[in-house]
Amino acid sequence: ALPGRPAQAAVLHGATGERFTDVLNIGIGGSDLGPAMVARALWTPAAPLRAHYLGNVDAHAWEEMRHRLDPRRTLVLVASKTFTTQETMTNAGLARGWLADALGEAGVGGHLAALSTNLPATAAFGIAPERVFPFRDWVGGRFSLWSAIGLSLAISLGWGAFARLLAGARSMDQHFLTAPLEANLPVLLALAEVWHVDGLGLGARAVLPYDERLARLPAHLQQVEMESLGKQVTLAGEPVVQRTGPVVFGEPGTNSQHSFLQLLHQGTTPVPADIILVARPDHPYADSHRKLLANGLAQAAALMRGKSADEVRAEMQAAGAGEAEIARLLPHRVFPGNRPTTTILLPHLDAFTLGQLIALYENKVASLGILWNINAFDQWGVELGKQLAGPILKALEGKPGVAQDSSTEGLLGAIGRLQQSV
C-alpha cells in the first residue's frame, strides 16, 4: 500500500474486457533506463506481462514500438514526477492518441496510469486519482526504480520478483551500513575508483557484464555514475582539487572482445574494467556457458599479465616464424599488461542478486560523493540543455524567439533548407 492509501487487491481489464498482456512505460532517464535494464535482465516467458519502454522523444521509436502492441491489451504508465517533462509528455500524447483511436475517448482512462506527484496535471490528462502512484520529491530518477517508478517491473515480472529485487537491494544497503571498511564492498569499489582516477589519472572505466541479460546495465550505470559524479565544485561551491567522475561505458562480453577491448589491451592510456560473471546460468547449454566464463576470466588475466617481447618471440619461433617476420610483427604483438580490472562474481542472476548488484553501485556512488566532497544527488548540468531547447524549438516552429549563437543559427538555417528541399 502507498502512504495514505489502503492496501487493496483488484483485477484490471482493458476497456474491451480483455486482459492486459503488455505494459508500456513512458519515461526518460532514470524512469526509463533503470526499469528497462531490470526488465531485460529478469523477464522470462513465464512472467505475467511483457514490459516495453519508450524514452526517446524521437518518434521513430514510437513508430517501431506501436506496431508490436495491441491497444486493447496494453496498459500505459506515464512516469514523470512533475508531469511536465517535455520528452515524456510528448510521447504520452502520442500513446494517448493511439489508445483513443482504437478504444474511443471513453475507453482511454482504463488503459492509463501515472507515476507522478502532480494530481491536477494527471487528472487533466484523463488519469483517475486512484491510478496515480506518487513518490517522494527527493528521489532522484537514477535512484528511483525501487519506488513507484518500478511499477512496470512489479506488473510485468510479478510482485514476488519485485519484492525479491527490493530485498536484494536492502541486503546490500545493510552490508554497506554495517560492514567494516576493509570488508565493505561499495567502499572498496569507491576506493579503487579514487585510486584509478586521482592516483593514476585514468578518466574512463568499462563495464563488461558476461551475461546477455545484463546488456543494459552499462547504460544504467552511465547515468547512475556520470550524472552523480560529473561535478566540478565541492559541497561548499568551491572548485574541486582533484578529478571526479570518469566516463563509464560498456557492452556485454563476448561482443566487447570483438569491438573495443583492443584499446583496453594496447591503447596508450589504461582503462579500468569491471568484469561481471554469473556462475550458474538459467539455460541448459553448459558448453556455451563454460566458453562465456572462460572468455571473461581470460580477459581479466590478459589485462593483468599482458605479454612480453620475450614471450612473443618464443611463441613465434615455436610456430616456425622467421627472424624477419618476428622483427616485423613483434612490436605489434606485445601487451603491456598491468591494466586494472575488478571481477564481480554472482552465484546466479535472479531478482535478489540483481538488487544487490544495483545497490552495490549506488552505494559506491554515495561513497565517492563523500570521498570527493561533491553532491552526488543533484544534476544541474541536465538543466542547461532544457533551458536552451525552448527558444530553439520556437525557431524550428517558425516563431519569433531569442537570437542564437552563430553556430546554432547556421545549423537552424541548414535544417530549414534541407526540410524545404523535399
N, C-alpha and C positions, 0 to 999 in steps of 0.2 A: 504494500500500500504506500502511496505517496503522502507526504505531510498534508494533513487536513482532509484527506480523502480516505474513506473506509475501504478496507480490503473487500474485493468482490470478484466473483467469477462470472464470466459471460462468454457466450459463443456468438461470434460476429460473422455475419454473412454479407455478401455484396448486395447491391440494390436489386439484382435479379433473383436473389435467393441462393445463388451458387456459392460454394465455399471458396475462400481465398487460397490461391496456390502460389502467389508471388507477392513480395513486399518490396516496394521501390522507395529507397531512402534518398531524399534530395537534400544535399548539404554542400559544404565546401570546407576545405582544410581539415581541421580536427573532427568535424561532424561527418566527414566522408572517409578520410584516409584510414583512421583507426578502425572503425567498424568494418570497412571494406576489407582490410587486412585480416581481421579476425574471421570474418565470414569465409574468405578464401581458404583460410587455414583449417577451419573446423567443419565446414559443410560436408555432409555425406548424403547419398540418395535417400537415407532413412530420415533425414531432417523434415520437420513439419512443412516448411515453405522454402522457396528459393528467394534469396535476397539479391537485389540489384542496387547499384549505387550510381547516382548521377550527380557529378560535381562541377564539371567544366561548363561554363556558360556557352561554349562553342556548341551550337545546335546540331552539329554533325553527331555528337554523342547521343543526343535525344533521338535523332532520326534513326540511328542504328539500333537503339535500345527499344523503341516503341514497337518495332515490328516483331520483337520477341515476346511481347507482353499482350495479354488479353485484358482489356479494361474491365470486363465483368468479373475477373478473378484477381484483380490487383489492388492491394492496399497501398496508398501513397502516404509516406511520412515526410513532412516538411520540417527540416531541422535548422532552426535559426533562433538564437536566443532573443534577438530583438525583433525578429520577423521583418527585417528591413534589408538584410544582406542582399546586395544587388544581384549577384550571380544566382543565389538560391531562389530568390523570389521570381526572377525571370524564368528559370526552369520550372518552378512550381506553377507559374501561369501557363506554360506550355502543357504540363501534365493535367492541370485542371481543365483546360480546353479540350484535351483529348478525352477525358472522362465525360465531360458534358456532351460532346458529340456522340458518344456511344450510349450513354445512360440517360441523357436528359438532365436538365438542371436540378430536378428534384432528387436524382439519384447520386449526385456528386458527393454530398456530405457523408454518405455511408462508406465512402472509399477514401476518406481523408482523415489524417490525424496530424498533430503538430507537436514538436519538441521545442517549446518556447516559453517565454515569460510574459509575452505581450498579448494579453487576452483580448483587448479591443481589436488588434490587428488580425488575430486568428479568427475572431468572430466575423469580421468584415470579409474574410476570405471564404467563409462558409463552413468553418470548423466549430462544432459544438464544444462548449466548455469541458464536458466530460471526456473529450478526445484530445485535450491539450495536456501534455506532460511537461511540467516545469523542472528546472534545475537551478542550483544556486548561481547567482550572477558572478561569483568569484571563480567559478570553474572555467579554466581556460580550455579552449577547444581541443588542444592537443593532449590534454589530460582527461577528456570528458567521456570516453567510451564506457566508463564504469557507471555513468549517470543515466538519465533518461535518453541521452544520445545513443546508448546501447540498445534501445528498444527494438531496432531492426534485428539485432542478434537474438534477443530473448524470443522474438516472434519466429524467426526463421530457424534457429537452432533448437529451440525449446527452452523453457525456463530452467530445467535441470542443468543444461550445458552452461547457460549464462551464470547460474549460481556457482558452478564449479570454477568458471573463469574468475568471478569475484573472489572466491575462496583462495584461489592460487595467488591472486594479487595481494590479498590480505596476509597470506603466509609470508610473502616476500617483504611486505611492509613491516611485519612483526620482526623478521630477521634483521632488517635494516635498523629498527629501533633498539633491538636488544643485543645483537651480536657484538663481541669486542671488535675493535677496529681492525686488528690483524687478521680477523676471520670474516669481516663484513664484506660481502660480495659487491654491493653497489659502491662502497667506499674504495675497495681495491680497484675496481674498474675506473673510478674517478681519478685516483692517484696515478694509475697508469696513463690516463689521458693527459694529466698535467705534465708528467714526465715527457711524454711524446711531443706535446705542443710547446711547452715552455723550456723543458730541458734540452730537447733535441731539435726544436724548431720545425716540427713536422705539421703541416697545415691541413691534412686530409686524413680520413680513415675509411676503409672499405668494410662493408658488412656483407658477409658471404654465407647465407644460410644453405646448407646442403640438404635441403628439403623443399621440393617444389611448392608445397602448401604454404611455405613462408615467403613466396615470391614477392609479396607486397610489404614485407617487414622493412626492407631498406627505405622505401618511400615514406612509411610511417615514422621511422626513426629520423629521417631527414628533417621532418617537421618538429618532432619532439626535441631534438637536439639543436638544430640550427636556428629555429625560431626562439628557443630558450636561451641559447648561449652566444648568439651573434650580437654581442653588446660591446660597446667601446667606452662606457663610463661605469663607474662604481655605483653602489647603492647611494652614496652621497653626491653623485653627479660629477665626480672628478674623473679625468681621463684614467683609464686603466694603465698599469705599469707593465703589463705582460700581455702576451697573446691570449685570446679566449677561444671561442668555439671553432673547431675545424670543420671543413667541408666533409659531409657524410654522403656516401654513395654506395651502391652495391647492386648485386644481381645474384640469383641462385647459382650455386655450383651444380653441375659442372659447366654450365654455359659461360660463367665468368672466366673459366680457364681458357676458353677459346675466344675471348674478346680482350678484356683489359688487364688480365693478370700479367701479361708481358711487361707492362710498365712497373708493376709491383716487384717483379723479379729483377729487372735490369735497368729500370729508369734511374735517372740521376738523383732523384730525391726519394728516400724510402717513404712508403705509405703503410702505416699500421693497418692490420686487418683483424676483424672479429670473424672467426670461423665457427659456425653453429652446426653441430652434428646431432642427429637423433639416433639413439642406439637401436630401438625396435620400431620397424615400420608398421603400417596398417595394411600392407598388401602381402600376398603370398610369394612374391618373386625374390627369393633370398639372394640369388646371384646378382640381380640388379642392385640390391641394397649393399651387398658387400663391395661392389665396384664403386658405388657412390661414396661409401665410408673410406675406402682405400684412397680415392682421389682427394678427399678432404684432408685426411691425415698426411698424405704425400705433399700437398701444397704447404701445410704448416711446416713440415720437415724441410722442404726445399727452400722456403723463405728463410728459415733459421740457418741451415747449413751452407747453402749455396754450393758452388762447385769451383774448385781452384784450377789454375792453369795446369798444374801437375796432374790433377785428376783428368782433365780434358785430354791432355797429351796421352796419358796412359790408355784412356778409353779409345782414342782414335788409332793409336798404334795397335791395340788389340783387335780393332776392326779392319786392320790392314791398310790404313791410310798412309800415303807417302808424306815425306817431310814437307814438300811444297804445299800440299793440301792442308797439313796440320798448321803450318805457319800462317796460311791464309785464313783459316776458319777459327783457330784457337781463340783470338780475342773476342770473337762473337759468341763463343760458347761458354765463356766464363760467367759465373753468377757470383756476385759479391757476398750474398748471404747477410746474416745479421739484420734481417728485416723483421720487425716485431709483429707477432700475432698473439691473439688471445683466443683460445679454443673453449667454447661453451658446449657442454655435452648434456643433452636432455635424455632421460631414460626412454621417454615416449612422448609424442606430441599429442596432447589432449587439452581439454579446456583448462584444467588445473595448471599444467606445466606452461601453457601459453600465457596464462595470467601471471605466473611467476616471472616468465621471461620479460613481458612488457613492463611489469613493475620493477624489475631489476634495472632496466634502462631509465625508467622515470626517476627512481631514487638516485641513480648515478647522476642524472642531470641536476637534481636538487643538491647533491653533494658538491658538484662543480660550481653551482651558483655560490655556495658558501666559500669554497676554496678560492674562487676568483673574485669574490666580493661584488658580484653583479646580481641584478634582479632576473632570475630565470623564469619569471612568471608574467612578464609584460612582453609586448611586441609592437612597439611604436613604429618600427620600420615598416610594418604592414600598412600603416595608415596613410603614409605619404602618397603611395600609388593610388589609393582610393580617392584621395582628395584631388589629385591631378586628373583622374579619369573623368570626373564630372564635366569640366569645361571642354575636354577633348570630345566627349560624347556629343555635346551641343554642337560642336563644329562639324562632326560627322553627320549630324541630323540637319545641317544647313542653317542652324540658328545662330544669331549673334552671340558672341561669347568673349572670353578673355583672350587676348593675343598670346600666342605660344612662342616658345623659343624658335630660332631659325631652323633647327634640325627637325623639330616636330612639325612646324609649318610646311617644310619641304616634303615630309612624309605624308602629311594630310593631302597636299596637292597631288602627290603621286598616286595615292589611293583613289582620289576623286577621278583622276584621268583614267585609271585602269577600270574603274567601275562604269564610267561612261562609254568606254570603248567597246563594250559588248553589244 
